[in-house]
Amino acid sequence: MADDIDLANIEIERETKRALSKIKQLQRESGIIYCLDCDEEIGEARKKAVPSAVRCIDCQSLKDLE
């Protein structure tokens, strides 16, 4: 039987997935072209490879190390 913490974690995970899905949809619709971290333009090759990218390759690489 799940306790309150388990249920809260399930709800947080569900809401996080919904929020990320909405962000990806908005990115596709709006065509974000500037990195959220450094405000430099996201390279065209990166946008083609990862259309939902919100960070340039350099900032994403740093984020992945976290």
C-alpha positions in Angstrom: 0.0 0.0 0.0 1.4 3.4 -1.0 1.9 5.9 1.7 1.3 9.7 1.4 4.9 10.3 0.3 4.6 7.7 -2.5 1.4 9.3 -3.6 2.9 12.8 -3.6 5.9 11.6 -5.6 3.6 10.0 -8.2 1.6 13.2 -8.5 4.8 15.3 -8.8 6.1 13.0 -11.5 2.8 13.2 -13.4 2.7 17.0 -13.2 6.4 17.3 -14.3 5.7 15.1 -17.3 2.7 17.3 -18.2 4.7 20.5 -17.8 7.6 19.2 -19.9 5.2 18.0 -22.6 3.6 21.4 -22.7 7.0 23.2 -22.9 8.0 21.0 -25.8 4.8 21.7 -27.6 5.2 25.5 -27.1 8.8 25.3 -28.3 7.7 23.5 -31.5 5.0 26.1 -32.0 7.1 29.2 -31.1 10.3 28.1 -32.7 12.6 29.1 -29.8 16.0 30.0 -31.4 17.9 31.4 -28.4 19.5 29.4 -25.6 17.7 29.7 -22.2 21.0 29.8 -20.4 23.4 32.0 -22.4 20.9 33.7 -24.7 23.0 32.9 -27.8 21.3 31.6 -30.9 20.8 27.8 -30.9 22.7 26.5 -34.0 20.6 25.4 -37.0 22.2 22.0 -37.1 21.2 21.5 -33.4 17.6 22.6 -34.0 17.4 20.1 -36.9 18.9 17.3 -34.8 16.8 18.2 -31.7 13.8 20.4 -32.7 12.8 20.8 -29.0 16.2 22.0 -27.9 16.1 25.0 -25.6 19.9 25.2 -25.0 22.8 25.5 -27.3 25.1 22.5 -27.5 27.6 24.0 -25.1 25.1 24.9 -22.3 23.3 21.5 -22.8 26.6 19.7 -22.4 27.2 21.5 -19.1 23.7 20.8 -18.0 24.1 17.1 -18.7 27.1 17.1 -16.4 25.0 18.2 -13.4 
